[in-house]
Amino acid sequence: MSNNLDPLLFDLVEWIAKAPRTYADVMEAWRTSCPALPVWEDAVDRGLVTREHVPGRGTNVVVTPAGRRFLEAMKRQAETAN
């Protein structure tokens, strides 16, 4: 199901997929206090990203298999819209 947050979710998931991101980096860049724009929370709730503990390095945020499928679906949707 698509919603109005999908473009922002795509941006977040794509950004995380491009390079390793620490939890602190993600929170600095994406956390919001606006209840009408819960991008980080929605990405976690939908299972698109997850936190992963890396021994000796802390917590990273990684894209899940569902997140990779979401990216591919959004890319296909964009291609058919053009």
Stockholm file with secondary structure:
# STOCKHOLM 1.0

chainA/1-82         MSNNLDPLLFDLVEWIAKAPRTYADVMEAWRTSCPALPVWEDAVDRGLVTREHVPGRGTNVVVTPAGRRFLEAMKRQAETAN
#=GR chainA/1-82 SS CCCTTHHHHHHHHHHHHHSCEEHHHHHHHHCCSCTTCCHHHHHHHTTSEEEEEETTTEEEEEECHHHHHHHHHHHHHHHHHC
#=GC SS_cons        CCCTTHHHHHHHHHHHHHSCEEHHHHHHHHCCSCTTCCHHHHHHHTTSEEEEEETTTEEEEEECHHHHHHHHHHHHHHHHHC
//
